[in-house]
Amino acid sequence: MKRLTISLIALLGGLLIAGISTPPTTAAAPTPANPTALPCDPQNGIQPSGAIYRICMPLPNRYNGQLIIWAHGYVNPDEPLHIPEDQLCPFEDGPCINDIANVLGFGFATTSYRKNGLAIKEGIQDILELIDLYAAQEGTPDRIFLIGASEGGIITALMTENYPDILAGGLSMCGPIGDFFQQVNYFGDFRALYTYFYPGNFPVMPVVPFPLYVYGMNHFDEYYEAKWWPSIMEGGPSKMWELIQTAQIPYDPMDFDTSIEQSIHDLFRYNVYAANDAAYTLGSFANPAQPFDNMDRVYSGSLDDATLNAEIARVAADPEAVAEIEAYYQTSGELQIPLVTLHTTLDQQVPYWHETLYQAKIDAAGSNDHYFHIAVDRYEHCNFTPEEALLAFAKMIIMANGDAPTMAELMTLLPNQAAQADWHRLAEQYQLHLR
């Protein structure tokens, strides 16, 4: 069974609004594979912001008057603007997210956001715009729920905190919700440490000249396979272990070789694709504002920490980037409506310590009555089974509505008896009382 594995951090997404007609795109939306839903619109729509959006509705006699919005994760900056279908339909033998919504009687909508790459602030704006488009097309929903993963996970947490008058609840999966500065520094620390242990193989500074940035994206696989990963292999196991320890890289202890290669690959990927894009987004193309800062960092875990801390490259964050993150990218833990979070404990892209940091914010804000966390003891980013995702979804609905879809309805969404048995186990473990 393919699990829900979603790449880190963006969100994608009218029809007619305020009497202004916008031509649809030419890409056809897939048809939901369930008999209780109408096909998605034959063509996606274009929002006033330029984002692509999609609405999927159940049959009229099945519609419960409530809306589920999906906030997708990171999409590489060099890709065309699109709704990432692999994130919308992550289960090889399970339902698509829009199918889950429609089978259970909910309307469904999603947006591409107006930009790829780092798109948290823009994603929030586009979801608010999408809600207005949905209301104009299908009528104002009685309740709106937001579900997001990775970058969509922090979008979900921020909107659940800041828009309790619009949303009824949120489900944030594997998002950098604890501290966005620390997420940036997790990526940047790997870069600084790699260039210290393996000098001459990778640019030291987070932001590189634009032609080199584009070249790096175009040739990422080539460089990773021919230069960066071989440099680690040639450096020997002792040096690799120093890198793992000092950068605090997650891995699966039951499958070390495969998982550590995956973790290191992903850290290179974000340093190639995301560092420049983040600086352009937090500042501008003409005046990038880079957010990584290790000026006061004390690294540990090497064979000679004193020399490491004396000689490693030091980088200061630009004040503009710091101000932008403080204003738009940091969660507060202040909740007035339910938020459920789901996270793998060995997440190599968005580390699990985000959940510990967010719980501290929840405690400080006195928001525990509105918060519920589910930890999944597994390696890999957003690596969830259909039954784990459904568990978190059902918990959100119960917390918001006081009731949830019936057990029989949820069973129809699981691919086999093993998944159904696991669902029953999880429902009992987390004390879900379903009809």
Secondary structure, DSSP 8 states (H G I E B T S, - for coil): ---B---SS--B---EETTEE----S-B----SSTTB----SB-EE-TTS-EEEEE-B-GGG--SEEEEEE-----TTS-S---HHHHS--TTS--HHHHHHHTT-EEEEEB-SSSSS-HHHHHHHHHHHHHHHHHHH---SEEEEEEETHHHHHHHHHHHH-TTT-SEEEEES---S-HHHHHHHHHHHHHHHHHHSTTSS-SSSS--HHHHHHHHHTHHHHIIIIIHHHHHHH-HHHHHHHHHHHT----TTSHHHHHHHHHHHHHHHHHHHHHHHHHHHS-SSS-------TT----SSS-HHHHHHHS------HHHHHHHHHHT------SS-EEEEEEEE-SSS-THHHHHHHHHHHHHT-GGGEEEEEEEEESTT-B-HHHHHHHHHHHHHHHHS----HHHHHTTSSSHHHHHHHHHHHHHTT----
